[in-house]
Amino acid sequence: MKLLSAKLSEIFLHRHASINRFRSSLSQTCTTPPSLQFQFQLHFHRNLSSSSDEHFPSGEFEFKPITGWNKFIVKLKMFIAFPRIRHATVYTFKLRGQISDQLNTRFSRGLSLPQICDNFIKAAYDPRISAIYLHIDSLSCGWAKLDEIRRHILDFKKSGKIVVAYVPSCREKEYYLACACDEIYAPPSAYFSLFGLTVQASFVRGILDNIGIEPQVERVGKYKSAGDQLTRRTMSDENCDMLTALLENIYTNWLDKVSSAKGKKREDIENFINEGVYQVDRLKEEGFISDIIYDDEVITRLKERLGVKANKNLPMVDYRKYSRVRKWTLGISGGKELIAIIRASGIIRRVESPLSASSSGIIGEKFIEKIRRIRESKKIKAAIIRIDSPGGDALASDLMWREIRLLAASKPVVASMSDVAASGGYYMAMGTGTIVAESLTLTGSIGVVTGKFNLGKLYEKIGFKKEIISRGRYAELLAAEQRSFRPDEAELFAKSAQHAYKQFRDKAAFSRSMTVDKMEEVAQGRVWTGKDAASHGLVDAIGGLSRAIAIAKLKANIPKDKEVTIVELSRPNLSIPEFISGVGNSLVGVDRTIKELLEEFTLSDGVQARMDGILFQKLEGHPGCNPILALVKDYLTSI
């Protein structure tokens, strides 16, 4: 196995010289290479206006009714288009469970954020759709996705149609969406738990000690909490401060949005939450819900409002069927100018496993192929990198960053952040010309982590013996999992991690036109909300995908009122695991459970740029090479 230091040199060496040239160019402008002159001008322009995003277009949805000849054409298209939808139909679907930022395959289960948002826009323009009826139940996604959906609910209402929510089980996330609707209904037995928000951290160091496993982790950045679950028994002060700040931002945003939607003072909302109210009749009395009725009674009310006779069924179309309605049918298919979107969701890996699901993470090689296709295309005027990733393989992150930089030198590139764009996810984003994030996107986490396990005590307990013959002073650095690092090995390991961190930090400073000292203040592995990241210069604008598209149009010199066609380059292909199970993998939320964390004990080589978990070195080059470690993993993941 190669030395870790050699790995890190391979990852970062090819860009080290260009960073030094950039620094020297600040004092020797007359000798600056043309490519760096272009990059410096791009970043200098960003710095002049980094204090505010008001100079960027908002991307706000403007509903423009289809009239005249276009209206006739739309009716003609509907006559021949499939699927068939009756007049005065109610679009209904269940917002529940996981929500992926990727497009779904034909056999994928669950909800896709792009399709959810597209359906809201289509329903706004579709003359056959008279209302939307949402069943909102236990959601498993981050707050940024909720903001995107909430924005589209409000956009749909601009068409003059109504949105009705039904909430049998409701916590803060579910109510965050429901309060954007015109009416909220709940059954008498509904479970409401609007008691506030919490953040939790679990630690398994005690379990590892009991079974004889010593995790040896080297992380750089005082806020870099990846691996704390394995190495600590309690939360660090820095991690506590960071999580407290994140929680405060999320809670404040929730109070602000709910109070605005319900027309109440924020203090009144907070006081109500602190009362611990759970009775639905009290919620109705205080105006938090519209009425207490069952699902069939909601449908009856919709029939009355829409003028459907009592003895007739209410025409309804579900999410899966309505997703098959094409935009061209409704006259909103776009224009001649093309803007490409690459969706980068999940853990970053350099190469793809032959049996992995097609939607399981970001594969560096495939991502780079798509970037090069955009760069070579004369038809595509701009690109958007849609990121929903906590990071992963540092080498893959760096290679993708390089390709994004090359693309940004030839045409506008905008990063659009979803729930998470942290560590390696931020690495990708900082290669673009402009970064757009939601207020509650979790981003930053500029830091690195690496480590190995010492299984010596476990081997003694179970009678397992392993002997190693080696040549070279550091040959056993990662191969000898039956012992701790020697002092010289520990020193090399720490220096390698420090070197990787400095490379990451310096590239972030270069990409964002900051001094290294300034970047150090906001780096150190700290996770920021999108709103705070914008105030610290890590993000350029706050908004969703629609704002990213508007900014891309501006930078590509496409008139604001001119429609564009969005080209999706991340349409998933059906893979063997998805065909067998019918389930597409997706990243949901931020924190991974201990079980998920431990399941990745034996993943890829190299330093990891990750926010929420830790990937450990392979011991001999094959993920399943160590049977003892596999048994330990199975035991721990069964807890």
C-alpha positions as CSV (number, residue, x, y, z in Angstrom):
1,M,0.0,0.0,0.0
2,K,1.3,3.5,-0.8
3,L,2.2,5.8,2.0
4,L,-0.6,8.2,3.0
5,S,1.8,11.2,2.4
6,A,2.3,10.0,-1.1
7,K,-1.4,9.8,-1.6
8,L,-1.9,13.3,-0.4
9,S,0.9,14.6,-2.6
10,E,-0.7,12.9,-5.6
11,I,-4.1,14.6,-4.7
12,F,-2.9,18.1,-4.3
13,L,0.6,18.5,-5.9
14,H,-0.6,19.4,-9.4
15,R,-2.4,22.5,-8.1
16,H,0.1,23.7,-5.6
17,A,2.2,25.6,-8.1
18,S,-0.8,27.5,-9.5
19,I,-1.8,28.7,-6.0
20,N,1.7,30.1,-5.4
21,R,1.6,31.8,-8.8
22,F,-1.7,33.4,-7.9
23,R,-0.4,34.8,-4.6
24,S,2.7,36.3,-6.3
25,S,0.5,37.8,-9.1
26,L,-1.1,40.1,-6.5
27,S,2.1,42.0,-6.2
28,Q,3.3,41.6,-9.8
29,T,0.3,42.3,-12.0
30,C,2.3,43.0,-15.1
31,T,3.6,39.4,-15.1
32,T,0.3,37.6,-14.3
33,P,-0.4,34.7,-16.7
34,P,-3.5,35.3,-18.8
35,S,-5.5,32.5,-17.2
36,L,-4.9,33.8,-13.7
37,Q,-5.7,37.3,-14.9
38,F,-9.1,36.1,-15.9
39,Q,-9.6,34.2,-12.6
40,F,-8.5,37.2,-10.6
41,Q,-10.8,39.5,-12.4
42,L,-13.7,37.1,-11.9
43,H,-13.0,36.9,-8.1
44,F,-12.3,40.6,-7.8
45,H,-15.7,41.4,-9.3
46,R,-17.2,38.9,-6.7
47,N,-15.5,40.7,-3.8
48,L,-16.8,44.1,-4.8
49,S,-20.4,43.0,-4.3
50,S,-20.1,40.1,-1.8
51,S,-21.8,42.1,1.0
52,S,-25.2,41.7,-0.6
53,D,-27.0,39.6,-3.1
54,E,-29.4,42.2,-4.3
55,H,-27.6,42.8,-7.5
56,F,-28.5,39.2,-8.5
57,P,-31.9,38.5,-10.1
58,S,-34.4,37.0,-7.6
59,G,-35.6,34.2,-9.9
60,E,-39.1,34.7,-8.3
61,F,-41.9,32.9,-10.1
62,E,-44.2,35.1,-12.1
63,F,-47.5,33.5,-13.1
64,K,-48.5,34.6,-16.6
65,P,-51.8,33.2,-17.8
66,I,-51.8,31.7,-21.2
67,T,-54.2,33.6,-23.5
68,G,-55.2,34.0,-27.1
69,W,-53.8,31.8,-29.8
70,N,-51.4,30.0,-27.3
71,K,-54.4,29.0,-25.2
72,F,-56.0,27.4,-28.2
73,I,-52.8,25.5,-29.0
74,V,-52.6,24.2,-25.4
75,K,-56.2,22.9,-25.7
76,L,-55.3,21.2,-28.9
77,K,-52.3,19.5,-27.4
78,M,-54.4,18.3,-24.4
79,F,-56.8,16.7,-26.8
80,I,-54.0,14.3,-28.0
81,A,-51.7,14.2,-25.0
82,F,-51.4,11.4,-22.4
83,P,-52.1,10.8,-19.6
84,R,-55.7,11.9,-19.9
85,I,-56.9,14.2,-17.1
86,R,-60.5,15.3,-16.7
87,H,-61.6,19.0,-16.3
88,A,-61.8,20.3,-12.6
89,T,-59.4,17.6,-11.4
90,V,-57.7,17.9,-8.0
91,Y,-54.0,17.0,-8.0
92,T,-53.3,15.1,-4.8
93,F,-50.1,13.5,-3.4
94,K,-48.5,12.4,-0.2
95,L,-45.5,14.3,1.1
96,R,-44.0,11.6,3.3
97,G,-40.7,10.0,3.9
98,Q,-37.5,10.6,2.0
99,I,-37.2,13.2,-0.7
100,S,-34.4,12.8,-3.2
101,D,-32.7,15.7,-5.0
102,Q,-32.3,13.4,-8.0
103,L,-34.7,12.5,-10.8
104,N,-36.4,9.2,-10.2
105,T,-36.0,6.1,-12.4
106,R,-39.1,4.3,-13.6
107,F,-38.8,1.8,-10.8
108,S,-37.8,4.2,-8.1
109,R,-40.0,4.6,-5.1
110,G,-40.2,7.7,-3.0
111,L,-40.4,11.3,-3.9
112,S,-38.1,13.4,-6.2
113,L,-37.7,17.1,-5.4
114,P,-37.3,18.1,-9.1
115,Q,-40.5,16.3,-10.0
116,I,-42.4,17.7,-7.0
117,C,-41.4,21.2,-8.0
118,D,-42.2,20.6,-11.7
119,N,-45.6,19.3,-10.8
120,F,-46.5,22.5,-8.8
121,I,-45.5,24.6,-11.8
122,K,-47.4,22.4,-14.3
123,A,-50.5,22.4,-12.0
124,A,-50.4,26.2,-11.8
125,Y,-50.7,26.4,-15.6
126,D,-52.8,23.3,-16.3
127,P,-56.5,24.4,-16.9
128,R,-57.6,20.9,-16.0
129,I,-56.3,21.3,-12.4
130,S,-58.5,23.2,-10.1
131,A,-56.8,22.6,-6.7
132,I,-54.0,20.7,-4.9
133,Y,-54.7,18.4,-2.0
134,L,-51.6,17.5,0.0
135,H,-51.3,14.7,2.5
136,I,-48.4,15.8,4.7
137,D,-46.9,13.1,7.0
138,S,-43.6,12.2,8.6
139,L,-40.9,13.8,6.4
140,S,-37.3,12.7,6.3
141,C,-35.4,15.5,4.5
142,G,-33.5,18.7,5.3
143,W,-34.8,22.2,5.7
144,A,-33.4,23.4,2.4
145,K,-35.6,20.9,0.5
146,L,-38.6,22.1,2.6
147,D,-37.9,25.7,1.7
148,E,-37.8,24.7,-2.0
149,I,-41.2,22.9,-1.7
150,R,-42.7,25.7,0.4
151,R,-41.6,28.2,-2.2
152,H,-43.4,26.2,-4.9
153,I,-46.6,25.9,-2.8
154,L,-46.6,29.7,-2.6
155,D,-45.8,30.0,-6.4
156,F,-48.8,27.7,-7.2
157,K,-51.1,29.9,-5.2
158,K,-50.2,32.9,-7.5
159,S,-52.4,31.1,-10.1
160,G,-55.5,31.8,-8.0
161,K,-56.0,28.1,-7.3
162,I,-56.1,26.7,-3.7
163,V,-53.9,24.3,-1.8
164,V,-55.4,22.3,1.0
165,A,-53.2,20.3,3.5
166,Y,-54.3,17.3,5.5
167,V,-52.0,16.4,8.5
168,P,-52.7,13.3,10.5
169,S,-49.3,13.4,12.1
170,C,-47.5,16.7,12.4
171,R,-44.2,17.9,13.7
172,E,-42.3,21.1,13.0
173,K,-41.2,20.1,9.5
174,E,-44.7,19.0,8.4
175,Y,-46.3,22.2,9.8
176,Y,-43.6,24.3,8.1
177,L,-45.1,23.1,4.8
178,A,-48.7,23.0,5.9
179,C,-48.8,26.6,7.1
180,A,-48.0,27.7,3.5
181,C,-51.3,26.2,2.3
182,D,-54.6,27.9,2.2
183,E,-56.3,25.5,4.7
184,I,-55.0,22.9,7.1
185,Y,-57.2,20.0,8.2
186,A,-56.5,17.2,10.8
187,P,-58.5,14.2,12.0
188,P,-59.7,14.2,15.7
189,S,-57.0,11.6,16.5
190,A,-54.2,13.6,14.8
191,Y,-50.8,13.5,16.5
192,F,-49.4,17.0,16.8
193,S,-45.9,17.5,18.3
194,L,-45.0,21.1,18.0
195,F,-42.7,21.2,21.0
196,G,-39.6,22.7,19.5
197,L,-36.4,21.4,17.9
198,T,-33.5,19.3,19.2
199,V,-30.2,18.1,17.9
200,Q,-28.6,14.9,19.2
201,A,-25.1,13.3,19.1
202,S,-24.4,9.7,19.9
203,F,-21.1,8.2,21.0
204,V,-19.9,4.6,20.8
205,R,-16.4,5.0,22.2
206,G,-17.4,3.0,25.3
207,I,-18.7,0.1,23.2
208,L,-15.4,0.1,21.2
209,D,-13.4,0.1,24.3
210,N,-15.3,-2.9,25.7
211,I,-14.7,-5.0,22.6
212,G,-11.1,-4.0,22.2
213,I,-11.1,-1.5,19.3
214,E,-9.1,1.7,19.4
215,P,-10.0,4.3,16.7
216,Q,-7.0,6.4,15.8
217,V,-8.4,9.5,14.1
218,E,-6.6,12.5,12.8
219,R,-8.8,15.4,12.0
220,V,-7.8,19.0,11.3
221,G,-10.1,21.8,12.3
222,K,-11.4,22.3,15.8
223,Y,-15.0,22.1,14.5
224,K,-14.5,19.0,12.4
225,S,-16.7,16.7,14.4
226,A,-16.5,13.8,11.9
227,G,-15.4,10.7,13.9
228,D,-16.4,12.1,17.3
229,Q,-18.9,9.4,17.6
230,L,-16.1,6.9,17.6
231,T,-13.4,8.7,19.5
232,R,-15.2,10.7,22.2
233,R,-17.6,9.9,25.0
234,T,-19.2,13.4,25.1
235,M,-19.7,16.3,22.8
236,S,-16.7,18.7,22.4
237,D,-17.2,22.4,23.4
238,E,-16.6,23.5,19.8
239,N,-19.1,21.0,18.4
240,C,-21.6,22.0,21.0
241,D,-21.2,25.7,20.1
242,M,-21.6,24.9,16.4
243,L,-24.6,22.7,16.7
244,T,-26.2,25.3,19.1
245,A,-25.8,28.0,16.5
246,L,-27.2,25.8,13.7
247,L,-30.2,24.9,15.9
248,E,-30.8,28.5,16.8
249,N,-30.8,29.5,13.1
250,I,-33.3,26.8,12.2
251,Y,-35.6,27.5,15.1
252,T,-35.6,31.2,14.4
253,N,-36.4,30.7,10.8
254,W,-39.2,28.3,11.7
255,L,-40.8,30.8,14.1
256,D,-40.5,33.6,11.5
257,K,-42.1,31.7,8.7
258,V,-44.9,30.3,10.8
259,S,-45.7,33.6,12.5
260,S,-45.8,35.3,9.0
261,A,-48.0,32.6,7.5
262,K,-50.5,32.6,10.4
263,G,-50.5,36.4,10.9
264,K,-49.3,36.1,14.5
265,K,-46.5,37.6,16.5
266,R,-43.4,35.6,16.8
267,E,-43.5,35.8,20.6
268,D,-47.1,34.4,20.6
269,I,-46.0,31.4,18.5
270,E,-43.0,30.7,20.8
271,N,-45.2,31.0,23.9
272,F,-47.7,28.6,22.4
273,I,-44.9,26.1,21.6
274,N,-43.6,26.3,25.1
275,E,-47.1,25.5,26.5
276,G,-46.7,22.0,25.1
277,V,-50.1,22.0,23.4
278,Y,-51.0,18.7,21.6
279,Q,-54.8,18.8,21.6
280,V,-56.2,19.4,18.1
281,D,-59.2,21.3,19.4
282,R,-56.8,23.8,21.1
283,L,-54.9,24.1,17.8
284,K,-58.1,24.9,16.0
285,E,-59.1,27.4,18.7
286,E,-55.8,29.2,18.3
287,G,-55.9,29.3,14.5
288,F,-53.1,26.8,13.8
289,I,-55.5,24.5,11.8
290,S,-58.6,25.3,9.9
291,D,-60.9,22.5,11.1
292,I,-60.9,19.0,12.7
293,I,-62.3,16.6,10.0
294,Y,-61.5,13.3,8.4
295,D,-60.0,12.8,4.9
296,D,-63.4,12.0,3.3
297,E,-64.9,15.1,4.8
298,V,-62.1,17.2,3.3
299,I,-62.9,15.7,-0.1
300,T,-66.6,16.5,0.4
301,R,-65.7,20.1,1.1
302,L,-63.5,20.3,-2.0
303,K,-66.4,19.0,-4.0
304,E,-68.7,21.7,-2.7
305,R,-66.1,24.4,-3.3
306,L,-65.4,23.2,-6.8
307,G,-69.0,22.7,-7.8
308,V,-69.0,19.0,-8.1
309,K,-72.3,17.3,-7.4
310,A,-72.6,15.3,-4.2
311,N,-73.4,12.1,-6.1
312,K,-70.4,12.4,-8.3
313,N,-66.8,11.5,-7.5
314,L,-64.2,14.2,-7.3
315,P,-61.8,13.8,-10.2
316,M,-58.3,13.3,-8.8
317,V,-54.8,12.6,-10.2
318,D,-51.9,11.3,-8.1
319,Y,-48.2,12.3,-8.1
320,R,-47.0,9.4,-10.2
321,K,-49.5,9.9,-12.9
322,Y,-49.2,13.7,-13.0
323,S,-45.4,13.4,-13.2
324,R,-45.9,12.0,-16.7
325,V,-47.6,15.2,-17.9
326,R,-45.2,17.0,-20.2
327,K,-44.6,20.7,-20.0
328,W,-44.9,21.2,-23.7
329,T,-48.6,20.1,-23.4
330,L,-49.2,23.2,-21.2
331,G,-47.1,25.6,-23.3
332,I,-44.3,26.0,-20.8
333,S,-41.6,23.9,-22.4
334,G,-38.9,26.6,-22.6
335,G,-37.0,28.4,-25.3
336,K,-34.1,27.9,-27.7
337,E,-31.3,28.7,-25.3
338,L,-30.0,25.8,-23.3
339,I,-28.8,25.7,-19.7
340,A,-27.5,22.4,-18.4
341,I,-28.0,21.0,-14.9
342,I,-25.8,18.3,-13.3
343,R,-27.3,16.9,-10.1
344,A,-24.6,15.8,-7.6
345,S,-26.2,14.0,-4.7
346,G,-24.8,11.7,-2.0
347,I,-21.3,10.6,-0.9
348,I,-18.4,11.5,-3.3
349,R,-16.5,8.5,-4.7
350,R,-13.9,8.4,-7.4
351,V,-15.1,5.2,-9.1
352,E,-18.3,3.3,-9.3
353,S,-18.9,-0.2,-7.8
354,P,-20.3,-2.5,-10.5
355,L,-23.2,-3.5,-8.2
356,S,-24.0,-0.1,-6.7
357,A,-27.3,1.7,-7.5
358,S,-27.0,4.3,-10.3
359,S,-28.2,7.0,-7.9
360,S,-26.0,6.0,-5.0
361,G,-23.7,8.9,-4.6
362,I,-21.5,11.1,-6.8
363,I,-19.1,9.2,-9.0
364,G,-16.1,11.4,-9.9
365,E,-15.4,9.8,-13.2
366,K,-19.0,10.2,-14.4
367,F,-19.3,13.7,-13.1
368,I,-16.2,14.8,-15.0
369,E,-17.5,13.3,-18.2
370,K,-20.6,15.4,-17.9
371,I,-18.6,18.6,-17.2
372,R,-16.5,18.0,-20.3
373,R,-19.6,17.4,-22.4
374,I,-20.9,20.8,-21.4
375,R,-17.6,22.4,-22.0
376,E,-17.4,21.0,-25.5
377,S,-21.0,21.8,-26.4
378,K,-21.6,25.0,-28.3
379,K,-25.4,24.9,-27.7
380,I,-25.2,25.0,-23.9
381,K,-24.8,28.6,-22.7
382,A,-24.4,28.0,-19.0
383,A,-24.3,25.2,-16.4
384,I,-25.7,24.7,-12.9
385,I,-24.2,22.2,-10.5
386,R,-27.0,21.2,-8.1
387,I,-25.2,19.8,-4.9
388,D,-26.7,17.7,-2.1
389,S,-23.6,16.1,-0.6
390,P,-21.7,16.0,2.7
391,G,-18.5,15.2,0.9
392,G,-16.4,12.1,0.6
393,D,-13.2,11.2,-1.3
394,A,-10.8,14.1,-1.3
395,L,-9.1,13.0,-4.6
396,A,-12.4,12.9,-6.4
397,S,-13.4,16.2,-5.0
398,D,-10.2,17.8,-6.2
399,L,-10.4,16.4,-9.7
400,M,-14.0,17.6,-10.0
401,W,-13.1,21.0,-8.7
402,R,-10.4,21.3,-11.4
403,E,-12.9,20.4,-14.2
404,I,-15.5,22.8,-12.8
405,R,-12.8,25.6,-12.8
406,L,-12.0,24.8,-16.5
407,L,-15.7,24.9,-17.4
408,A,-16.2,28.2,-15.5
409,A,-13.4,29.7,-17.6
410,S,-15.4,29.1,-20.8
411,K,-19.0,29.7,-19.8
412,P,-21.0,30.7,-16.7
413,V,-21.3,28.0,-14.0
414,V,-23.5,28.4,-10.9
415,A,-23.7,26.2,-7.9
416,S,-27.1,25.5,-6.4
417,M,-27.0,24.0,-2.9
418,S,-29.7,21.8,-1.5
419,D,-29.8,20.4,2.0
420,V,-26.1,19.8,2.3
421,A,-23.1,21.0,0.4
422,A,-20.4,20.6,3.0
423,S,-16.7,19.6,3.0
424,G,-16.2,17.8,-0.3
425,G,-19.6,19.1,-1.4
426,Y,-18.4,22.7,-0.8
427,Y,-15.1,21.8,-2.5
428,M,-17.2,21.3,-5.7
429,A,-19.2,24.4,-5.2
430,M,-16.2,26.7,-4.7
431,G,-15.0,25.9,-8.3
432,T,-18.0,27.7,-9.8
433,G,-18.4,31.4,-10.5
434,T,-21.4,31.9,-8.2
435,I,-22.8,29.9,-5.3
436,V,-26.5,30.0,-4.4
437,A,-27.7,28.3,-1.2
438,E,-30.9,28.1,0.7
439,S,-31.0,30.0,4.1
440,L,-30.8,26.6,5.9
441,T,-28.5,24.8,3.6
442,L,-25.7,23.2,5.7
443,T,-22.4,24.1,4.1
444,G,-18.7,24.9,4.8
445,S,-17.0,22.2,6.9
446,I,-13.7,23.0,5.3
447,G,-11.5,20.4,6.9
448,V,-10.2,16.9,6.6
449,V,-10.3,13.7,8.6
450,T,-8.6,10.3,8.3
451,G,-7.8,7.4,10.6
452,K,-7.4,3.7,11.2
453,F,-8.5,1.2,13.9
454,N,-6.2,-0.6,16.3
455,L,-7.7,-4.0,16.7
456,G,-4.9,-5.5,18.9
457,K,-6.9,-6.0,22.1
458,L,-9.8,-7.5,20.2
459,Y,-7.4,-9.9,18.5
460,E,-6.1,-11.0,21.9
461,K,-9.6,-11.5,23.2
462,I,-10.7,-13.8,20.4
463,G,-7.4,-15.5,19.8
464,F,-6.7,-14.1,16.4
465,K,-3.1,-13.7,15.3
466,K,-1.6,-11.7,12.4
467,E,2.0,-11.3,11.4
468,I,3.5,-8.8,8.9
469,I,6.7,-8.8,7.0
470,S,7.6,-5.4,5.6
471,R,10.3,-3.3,4.0
472,G,10.4,0.4,4.5
473,R,10.2,2.5,7.6
474,Y,6.5,3.4,7.1
475,A,5.3,0.3,5.2
476,E,3.1,-0.7,8.2
477,L,1.6,2.7,8.7
478,L,-1.9,1.4,7.8
479,A,-1.3,-2.3,7.3
480,A,-0.6,-3.0,10.9
481,E,-4.1,-2.8,12.4
482,Q,-3.1,-5.0,15.3
483,R,-1.1,-2.2,17.0
484,S,-1.1,1.6,17.6
485,F,1.0,4.0,15.6
486,R,4.6,4.3,16.6
487,P,5.6,7.9,17.6
488,D,7.2,8.5,14.2
489,E,4.2,7.0,12.4
490,A,1.8,9.2,14.4
491,E,3.9,12.3,13.5
492,L,3.8,11.4,9.8
493,F,0.1,10.7,10.0
494,A,-0.6,14.1,11.6
495,K,1.6,16.0,9.2
496,S,-0.1,14.4,6.2
497,A,-3.6,15.4,7.5
498,Q,-2.3,19.0,8.2
499,H,-0.9,19.2,4.7
500,A,-4.2,18.0,3.2
501,Y,-6.1,20.6,5.3
502,K,-3.8,23.5,4.2
503,Q,-4.3,22.5,0.6
504,F,-8.1,22.5,1.0
505,R,-8.1,25.8,2.9
506,D,-5.8,27.5,0.5
507,K,-7.8,26.4,-2.5
508,A,-11.0,27.7,-0.8
509,A,-9.3,31.0,-0.2
510,F,-8.1,31.2,-3.8
511,S,-11.6,30.2,-5.1
512,R,-13.4,32.7,-2.9
513,S,-10.8,35.5,-3.3
514,M,-10.0,35.6,0.4
515,T,-6.7,35.8,2.2
516,V,-5.7,32.6,3.8
517,D,-6.0,34.1,7.3
518,K,-9.6,35.2,6.5
519,M,-10.5,31.8,5.2
520,E,-8.9,30.2,8.3
521,E,-11.4,32.1,10.4
522,V,-14.4,30.5,8.7
523,A,-12.8,27.1,7.9
524,Q,-11.6,24.8,10.7
525,G,-14.2,22.3,9.8
526,R,-17.1,24.5,10.9
527,V,-20.6,24.0,9.4
528,W,-22.6,27.1,8.5
529,T,-26.2,27.6,7.5
530,G,-26.5,29.2,4.0
531,K,-27.5,32.5,5.5
532,D,-24.4,32.7,7.8
533,A,-22.2,31.4,5.0
534,A,-23.3,34.3,2.8
535,S,-22.4,36.8,5.5
536,H,-18.9,35.2,5.7
537,G,-18.3,35.2,2.0
538,L,-18.6,31.5,1.4
539,V,-21.9,31.9,-0.5
540,D,-22.9,34.6,-3.0
541,A,-26.8,34.5,-2.9
542,I,-29.7,33.0,-1.0
543,G,-32.3,31.2,-2.9
544,G,-33.3,28.0,-4.7
545,L,-32.8,26.4,-8.1
546,S,-35.0,29.1,-9.8
547,R,-32.6,31.8,-8.6
548,A,-29.6,29.9,-9.7
549,I,-31.2,29.6,-13.2
550,A,-31.9,33.3,-13.2
551,I,-28.3,34.1,-12.3
552,A,-27.0,31.7,-15.0
553,K,-29.2,33.5,-17.6
554,L,-27.8,36.9,-16.5
555,K,-24.2,35.8,-16.7
556,A,-24.9,34.1,-20.1
557,N,-26.4,37.4,-21.4
558,I,-29.8,35.8,-21.9
559,P,-32.6,38.4,-21.5
560,K,-34.6,38.0,-18.2
561,D,-37.9,37.6,-20.0
562,K,-36.6,35.0,-22.5
563,E,-37.4,31.4,-21.7
564,V,-34.7,28.8,-21.6
565,T,-34.7,25.1,-21.9
566,I,-33.2,23.2,-18.9
567,V,-31.1,20.2,-20.0
568,E,-30.9,17.5,-17.3
569,L,-27.6,15.6,-17.6
570,S,-28.2,13.5,-14.5
571,R,-31.1,11.3,-15.6
572,P,-30.4,8.0,-13.8
573,N,-30.1,4.8,-15.7
574,L,-31.8,1.7,-14.2
575,S,-29.3,-0.3,-12.3
576,I,-29.4,-4.0,-11.3
577,P,-30.0,-3.3,-7.5
578,E,-32.8,-0.8,-8.4
579,F,-34.4,-3.2,-10.8
580,I,-34.4,-6.0,-8.1
581,S,-35.5,-3.9,-5.2
582,G,-37.3,-1.1,-6.9
583,V,-35.7,1.3,-4.5
584,G,-33.4,4.2,-5.5
585,N,-30.9,5.4,-2.9
586,S,-31.0,9.1,-1.8
587,L,-29.3,11.3,0.7
588,V,-31.8,12.5,3.3
589,G,-31.0,15.0,6.0
590,V,-27.6,15.7,7.5
591,D,-26.8,13.5,10.5
592,R,-26.1,9.9,9.7
593,T,-27.0,7.2,12.3
594,I,-24.2,5.3,14.1
595,K,-25.3,2.2,12.1
596,E,-24.8,4.0,8.8
597,L,-21.5,5.4,10.0
598,L,-20.1,2.0,11.1
599,E,-21.2,0.4,7.8
600,E,-18.5,2.4,6.1
601,F,-15.6,1.1,8.1
602,T,-13.7,-0.3,5.1
603,L,-14.3,2.2,2.4
604,S,-11.9,4.0,0.1
605,D,-8.2,4.9,0.5
606,G,-7.1,8.4,1.2
607,V,-8.0,11.4,3.2
608,Q,-11.7,12.2,3.3
609,A,-13.3,15.6,3.0
610,R,-16.5,14.8,4.8
611,M,-18.9,16.5,7.2
612,D,-21.0,13.9,8.8
613,G,-19.1,10.7,9.0
614,I,-15.6,9.2,8.8
615,L,-14.3,6.8,6.2
616,F,-11.3,4.7,7.3
617,Q,-8.4,3.3,5.3
618,K,-8.8,-0.1,3.7
619,L,-6.4,-2.4,5.5
620,E,-5.1,-4.4,2.5
621,G,-6.8,-3.1,-0.6
622,H,-10.1,-5.0,-0.6
623,P,-13.2,-3.9,1.3
624,G,-13.8,-7.3,2.7
625,C,-10.3,-8.4,3.3
626,N,-10.4,-8.4,7.1
627,P,-12.9,-10.9,8.4
628,I,-12.6,-9.8,12.0
629,L,-13.4,-6.2,11.1
630,A,-16.3,-7.4,9.1
631,L,-17.6,-9.3,12.1
632,V,-17.2,-6.3,14.3
633,K,-19.0,-4.1,11.8
634,D,-21.9,-6.6,11.7
635,Y,-22.1,-6.7,15.5
636,L,-22.0,-2.9,15.9
637,T,-24.5,-2.3,13.1
638,S,-26.9,-4.7,14.8
639,I,-27.0,-2.6,18.0
